[in-house]
Structures are given as structure tokens and as C-alpha cells.
Amino acid sequence: MQNKNYERVYKMSFAGVYPHYIEKAEKKGRTKEEVHEIIFWLTGYDEKSFQEILENKTDFRTFFEQAPQINPNAALIKGVICGYRVEDIEDELMRNIRYLDKLIDELAKGKAMDKILRK
């Protein structure tokens, strides 16, 4: 993936993509609360700060740059998403975005929360 494609993703509103995360999870019998647990685990946001992200239509770049703390265990997330190995993505911001995609995929595939959250 080239950097110009990265920029397009970075400028996307998190609030615009968020309903797709929820829909993907719920279609497979998982819950919005589980999606929130994953997002909060990865980024350090809480319910209040996360609602502000959604209301402000914050873009992905700002969402991750202002995240209270990217979970140190995020580096344990491995595998392929969108045809790329997440652990091989050099751009930190894109890697964080793909980490989130991967976690939501794992949720939708029925993985246990303890495994998803690398406990």
C-alpha cells in the first residue's frame, strides 16, 4: 500500500467507520460493548472520551495520535489483514489502524475476549 492511500485512510472519520465495526460484530452474535472493550483496550480511551471522538467526527490520524495510550501488548497482534501482515507494516499509524481491524475480525470470528485482548 502506498502512502497516498494511507493519507486517504488517515483522513477518514472514525465515526464513519465505527458503525461498520459494530455491524460486523453484531452480525456474528457479538456486542457493541465488546467492540468498545477492544477499542478501549487498544487505545486507552474511556466511554466519555470515546463519545467525544464520535461526536467530533475525529479522523483516524487524530484518533490514534490523541489516544491516551496504545496498549503495550498491541505488538502481540499478528496475522494478515487486507492482504498485509500487520506486524510487517512499517508506518506506525497504519499499523495501529490495522491492529484495530484485526481485533474486530477476531471478535467477529468468535475468538474469546481473553485471546483477543492478548491476556
N, C-alpha and C positions, 0 to 999 in steps of 0.2 A: 504494500500500500504506500502510495506516495504522500508527501507532506501536504500537497494541496487538498487531497481527500481528507487528511487529518483535520485541516482547518475547517472544512465543511462540518465535520462531526463536532469539533470543539465549539462551534457557534450555535449548534442545535440547543434548543431549550430543553433542560432536563424535564420540565413539566410536560413537554410534548411527548417524550419517550416513556415517561413513568407509567401512564395508563397501559402501555403495551407490556411492561414488566408484570403489572397486576393481572392483566388478561391472560398472559402466558401461564402464570402460576395457577390462577383460578380454573383455567380450562383443564388443568391436571389435578384438581382437587386440593390445591394448596391455598393459602390465605394471604390477604393483603398484609396482615400482621407479620407473617413470615417474611414477606418481601421487605417490610420495614426493618425487621430484625437483621436481615442480611445487609441492607443499606447502612444501618447504624453501626453494625459490626465493622464493616469495611471502612467507613468514613469518620466515625466518631460523632456524627450528628445525632441530636435527640429529636423527639417529636416536634418540639417548638421550633427549633432552628430549621428543621426539615420543612415544616409548613411554610416558613418564610421563603425558602428556596422555591417551593412550588408557586406561591403567590407572586413572587417577583419574576417568575419565568426566567430564572437564572440559567445561563448557558453551562454546558458541560465543563468548559475550561474553568470558569469561576467556581462551579460546584466542587470540583476536586481541589483547586488551588486554595479555597477557603475552608476545606474540610478540617474539622478540629484535629483529627489525627488519622492518617491511613494506618490501618491495623498492621502491626509488625508481622503478623502471620500471613498477610496477603501474599508474601513471597512463596508461600507453600502452595498457592493455587497454580496448578499445572494443567496442560491439556490444550486442545485445539478449539478455537472459536473463530468462526468466519474464515476458515482455512488457514489460520495462523496459530502457531504455538504461542500461547500467552507469555510464557516465560522467556521467549526469544524476542519479544517486542522491545526495541531499544528506547523508544520515546516513552518517558515515564507517564505522561498524561494519557496517552493512548493505551498503555498497559493497564493503568487503573480502570479505564473505561471498559476494557475487555475483561478485566477481573470481575467487574460487576456483571457483565453479560454472562460470563462463565458460571458465576454463582447462581444467577437466576435460572440458567439452563439446568444446573444440577438440581435445583429446587423442583423445577418442572418435571425432571426425570425421576422424581421420587426419592432422591437421596435424603438420608437422615440429617436433621439440622446440625447435630454434633459433627458429622463429617463435613458438611458444607462450611461450617464455621471453623474448620481445622482444629477441633478440640482434641 
